Amino acid sequence: MKLELCIDSRPLDIEIDDVVAGLLAARLNLPDSEDHREALARYLGEKGAPWLLDEEHMRRRILRRLILDIADPALVIRHLMAEE
């Protein structure tokens, strides 16, 4: 899933796997029937602030944030059970 984040009024394009996006949507309790791109981009943009260094640094920072947000075994199980 391609997302365009806005961090401190600066755009940042990132791409995340659909499973990771689904796990983050589950973490944020977003409804299953909607497209979550805007909500995920807004959330990650807010969590990624402030802008530091260059785009590559910011992408790594966002990915680290994603890992922390979805590294919950209960969340993974809940997400997988919802798909069945």
NORHU-V339531 format. One record per residue. NEAR is the number of other C-alpha atoms within 12 Angstrom. Layout:
# NORHU-V339531
near->[NEAR | NEAR]
This chain:
# NORHU-V339531
near->[19 | 18 | 27 | 24 | 31 | 28 | 27 | 18 | 15 | 19 | 22 | 29 | 21 | 28 | 23 | 25 | 15 | 17 | 18 | 28 | 35 | 35 | 35 | 36 | 32 | 30 | 28 | 22 | 18 | 21 | 16 | 18 | 12 | 13 | 17 | 27 | 25 | 20 | 25 | 38 | 31 | 23 | 28 | 40 | 33 | 20 | 24 | 31 | 24 | 19 | 24 | 17 | 12 | 15 | 20 | 15 | 17 | 29 | 29 | 20 | 26 | 35 | 26 | 17 | 22 | 33 | 20 | 18 | 26 | 26 | 18 | 17 | 15 | 14 | 23 | 23 | 18 | 20 | 27 | 16 | 12 | 15 | 14 | 7]
